[in-house]
Amino acid sequence: MTTTAATRFRPGGTWAILVGTAVMLSLSMGLRQSLGLFVQPAARDLSLAISDFTLAIAAQNLIWGLLQPITGAIAAIYGFRRVMVAGAVIYSAGLLILQQAQGMAGIMLGAGVCLGIALACTASGAALAVASRAVTARARSSVLGAVSAAGSVGALVAAPIGQQLIGTLGWRAGVLGFLLLSLIMLPMAFMAGRADRIPVAAPAAGDGSARDALRLAMHNGPFLVMSGAYFVCGLQLVFITTHLPSYLALCGLDPMLAASALATIGGFNVLGSLFFGWAGGRWSKGVLLGGIYVTRSLALSLYFAIPPTPAATLLFAAVMGFLWLGVAPLVAGAVAETFGLRWQAMIQGVAFMSHQFGSFVGAYGGGALFDWAGNYDTAWRLGVGMGLAAGIVQIVAALPRRPTSRPTSGPTSGPTSRPAPA
């Protein structure tokens, strides 16, 4: 083929796809990242333990991860538009159920099951696969970074709105505000679904059947290492979004600080996504991923080792935000380069499944350790240690290998002598 998908598609259509994708991703991720604001007030109102509410968030992450490869495969066969629009509908339904919840069952069904299914259809797995189809390979890493950056704006909007509504009208009003914002996802998902008209640009090793693509991924060493390190990425990030508001409340700080911190994370997500999208087009994506995990872990250890202050919390949020969604364009770009575009969403979903297992541990494990110890000390120390280990392994695995064959001396023709026995 001499033409790419981007050149065979109208430029206006490409922009519509990217804008729809970015707005959908922004709301999908922004609302989800701000759910931690509801943990304390909803748990008090419904007479639940902290770990009860965080179990629903943990289940959400687990369902999201388990379904991501499946929704990716469905989108590759039947189209992204159907998957994303259905996900947007389920997202709004989940928030409605959460807003009406009277106990653990409603919390689990709304925040856990429904939002987990919806995120598998509307979040980064689908969004970045759609964006990858709309641009050339040369521009892909930077565009993925830009879409991830635009997708970070949702937390800037959702967190302050949610906290303001919680403070004045209660947590149910906050969820209702989130529900109204989620309705915008419907037309955006439909618009982003125009990517279904774009044919895959070129054949790749992973462009056969879904089974062939999975087999190829499961025998690729760098992909397996990246997926394993992705587990710790999910653990750290969901621990922060779920438990930072509770941690700040326990320390006696203004509840609005938690919303400001989440909004700061969203704002610096923009810078980080743009930077790492740009950097991924120039340097090793694996080394950059490892560097993110190590630096994140150091930031976690420094913040939780000292008493929190508003200034330290916002600085911590800025650092973590810069290192947050920058992972997404690096992982998506690495998968597209290695396995091609047709099954990108599915293979990326396999890696993301590992991420979501880590998210489950970060959300529920953090709550369980808090209920057991009465503080977050054990939880954050475990998160730091695992992050440092994952980052170092990721960097080592991504470094270029030296040739294993040794040059031979003497003539290049004729029989080769056998080495002497040891």
N, C-alpha and C positions, 0 to 999 in steps of 0.2 A: 504494500500500500504506500502511496506517495503522499496522501493527504491524511490529516489527523482529524479527530472528532471535532476539535475546536474550529478548524477551518471549514468544515462542512456544515457548520451550524451558524445561524444568523448571530452577529455580535449582540444585538438586542436581546435575543433569547438567552445567550450566555450570561449577560448581566442579570436578567430576571431570575435565572437559576441561582446565581451566587447570592443575590439579595434575599430571595426567599429562603435559601439554605441558612444564611447567616442569622436572619431574624428568628427562624424556627429554632435553630440551635441555641440562640441567645436566651429565648424564653424557656426552652426545655431545661437547659442547664442552670439558668439563673434562679428559677423557681425551686428547683430541686436542691441547689446549694444553700438556699435560705431556709430550708425546713427546720434546721436546728433552732431557729427562733421560737418554734412552737413547743419544744420539748418540755421546758419548765412549766409554762402556763397550762398547757394541755394536761400534763401529768398531774398537776395540783387540782385542776378542775374535775378530772375524771377519777381522781384517787388512784393513780397508777404510779408504779415505780419508774425511775428514770430508765432502767433497763427494759421495761415493757415497751415504752415508746421507741427506744432505739432498736428494739428487736424488729419492729415494723420497718424501720429504715434499713436495717441489715437485710431483712427479707427482700426489700425493694432492690437492693444492690445485687443480691444473689439471683433473683429472677431476671433482672436486667442482663446480667452476665450470661446466664444459661440460655436465654433466648436470643442474644445478639447474633451468634452464628446462624441460628435458624431464620431469623428475620432477614439477615443478609442474603442467605440462599434464596429465600422467597422473593426478595426484591430483584435478585439477578434473573429469576425466571419469569415473574409476573409483573415486574416494574416497581420502581421506588415510590411512585405517586400513591398507589394503593396502600402500601405499607405505611408511609408517612402520614397520610390523611387519617387512616384508621388509628394510628398512634396518637394523633392530636385529639381525636374524639375521646379515646380512652383516658388521656391525660386529664381533660376537663371533667370527665365522669369520676375519676379518682379523687380529684380535689373536692367535688361535690359530696362524695361519700365521706371524706375526711371532715368536711365542714359540719356534717350532720351526725358525726360519730357520738355515740353515748357510752362507749366502752372500748375494750381492747379489740373486739371483733371489727368495729368500724374503722379504727386506726389501722389495723392490719390490712383490711381489704382496700381501703382508700390509699393510704400512704405507702403501703407495702406492695400488694399484688397489682393494683391498677397502674400505679406510677411506674412500677418495675417493667410491666409490659409496654407501657407507653414510651419509656426511655429507650427501650430496645429498638423502637421504630423511629424515633425523632432526634436522638442525641448524636454524639460524635461519630458513632459507627456508620450510620446512614448518611449523615450530613457530609462528612469528609469524603466518603465514597462518591457521593453525587458531585461534589466540587471537583474531585479528581477527573471526572469524565468531561467537565466543561472547559478544560484548559489543556495546553500543550505540556508535554513532559518537562520541558525546560523551565516553565513557569510554575510547575505544580507545587513545589515545596513552599515558595513564597505565597502562593494563593491559599494553600492550606493554612498557613500561618495567619493570613489575613482573615479568612473565614473563622478560624478559632478565636482570633482577636475580637471580631465583631460578635461572636458568640459569647464573649465574656461580659458584654454590656448588660445582660439580663440581671446579674447580681447587683449591679449598680442601681438599677431601678427597683428590683423586687425587695431587697433587704430593707432599705429605708421605708418604703411603703408598708411593708409587712409589720415592722416594728412600731411605726406610727399608729397603725390601726390596732395593733395589740395593746399599746399603751392607752389608747383612748376608748376603744370599743370592745376589747377582748380578743382572744386568739381566734375565735370563730369568724370575726370580722376580717381578721388578717388573712385567713384561708379564703374567704369570699373574694377579697381583693386579688389574691393569686388566681382564683378561678376566672375572674374577668380578664386578667392579663393572658391567661392560657388560651382564650378564645381566638386571639390574634394568630395563633399557630395554624389554624385551619386554612385560611387563604394562603399563608406563606408555604405550607406543606404542598398545597396544590400547585403553586407557582414553581416551587423547586422541582416538582415531579416532571417538569418539561425535560429533565435530563434523560428520561426514558427514550426520547427521540434520537439521542446521540448514540451512534454505534460505537462499539469498543474500537479504539484507535488501531491496535495491532495485536496479533496473536502473541501469546506468551506461554511459558511452560505450564502455568496454572489455568489455562483457558479451556481445558477439556471438561470432563464431568466434575461435579462437586466432589465426588469420592476421590478422583485423581488429584484434585487441588488440595484436599485435606491430607492425603497421603504424602504429597510433596512437602507440605508445611511441617508435618510431624517428623520428617526425616531431615529437616534443615536445622543444623546446630545453632546458628546465630538467632534464628527465629525462636527456638525453644528457650534460649537464654533470655532474650528480650521479653518473652511471655512470663518467665519466672520472676524477673525483676519487676515486671508490671504489677505483680501481686502486692509488693511492698508499696508501690506508688499508690494503689487504691487504698491500702490500709492507712497510710499517713494522711491522705487528703480527706477521706471521709471521717477519720477521727477528728480532724480539725473542724470541719463544717458541722458535725453533729455535737461535739462536746465543748468547743470553745465558748459558746454562749453560757453553758452551765458552769464552766470553769470560772469565767469572769463573774458570774452571779455569786458563786461561792466565795470569791475574793472580795465581795462587797462593792464592786464597781458598777457604774451606771449601766443599766440594761441597754441603753442606746449605743454604748461602746461596742457591743457585740455586732449590732447592725452596721455600725461604721466600719468595723474590722472586715466584715463580709463584703461590704461595698468596696473597701480598699483592695481586697483580694481581687474582686471583679475588675477594678480599674487597672491594676498592674498586670492582670491577665492579658490585657490588650497589648501592653508593651512586650511582655514575655513571649506571647504567641507570635507577634510580628518578628521579634528578634530571632527566635529559634526556627521559625519558618524560613527566614533568610539564611541563617547559619546552616540549616540542614541541606541547603543547596550547594554549600561550599566545603563543609567538613563532614567527618564521619558521624552519621546519625547515632550510631551505637555509643560512641565516646561521649557525645553531647548528652545522651540519655543518662549515662552513668554519672556524669558531672552534675546533672540536675539532682539525682537521688542523693549524692554525697552532700552537696551544698544544702539541700533541704534538711537533711538530718542534722547537720551542724546548727542550722538556724533553730530547729526544734529544741535541741539541747540547750542552747543559750537562752532561749526565751523561758522555758519551763524551769530552768535552774535558778532563776531569780524571781522575787516578788513582782507580779505584773503591775504596770502603770499604764495610763492611757497612751503616753508617748511610745513606750516600749511595745505595746500591743499593736498600735498602728504601724510602727516600723516593721514588726514581725509580719503583719498582714501584707505589707508592701513587698517584702522579700519573698514570702511564700506565694503571693500572687504572681510575681514575675516568673517564678519557677513552676507554676501550676499547669496551665493548659499548653505550655510550650511542648509538653510531652506528646500531645495529640498529633500535631503535624509531623513530628519526627517518626512516630510509630506508623501513621498512615502512609507517609512517604516511603518508608522502608518496605512496607508490605507491597505497595504498588510497584516499586522498582523490582522487587524480588519475584513476585508472583503474577504481575499484570493486573488489569482493571476488572475483568469480568467477575472474578470471585473475590475481589478486594474486600467487600463488606463482610463476607463470610469468614475469610481468613483473619481479617482484622478483628472480627468478633471472637474468634478462638483465643487470640491474645487478650482481648478485653475480658473474656470470661475469667481468666486468671486475675486480672485487675479487680474484678467484682468479688471474687472470693476474698481477696484482701480487704475490699470495702466492707464486706460482711463482718470480717474479724475486727476491723477498725471501729465500726459502729456498735455492734453488739458486745464485742470483747471489751471495748472501752467502758461501756455501761456496766457490764458484769464486774470488771475489776474495780470500778468505782463503788458499786454496791458492796463489794467484799472488803475493800480497804478503806473506804470513806474518803479517798482522794484519787488523783490521777497520776500519782508519781510512778507507780509500776507500769501503767499503760504507756506513758510517754517515753520512759526509758527503753521499753521493749521496741517501740516504734523507731527510736533513734538507732539502736543496735542493728535491727534488721535492715534499715535503710542504708546504713554505711556498708554492710556486707553486700547488699544487692547492687549498690552503685559500683563497688570495687570489682565485683565479678563481671558486671556489664561492661566496664571499661576494658578489662583484661580480654574478654571475649571479642571485643570489637577491634582490638589492636591488630595491625597486619602481621601475618605469620611469616617467619623466616623460611626459606626453602629447606626442606628436610633432606634432599638428595645432596650428597657430597661429590664434588668434582673428582674425576679420576685422572691420574697422570698417565703418560705414555700414549701409545697409539690408540686411536678411536675405533679401529677395526680389529677383527680377530676375536678369539674367545676371551671372555671375562674371567679372571681368576676368582676362585672362591675364597672367602675369608677364612683364615686359620681358625680352628676350633678354640674356644676360650679355655 
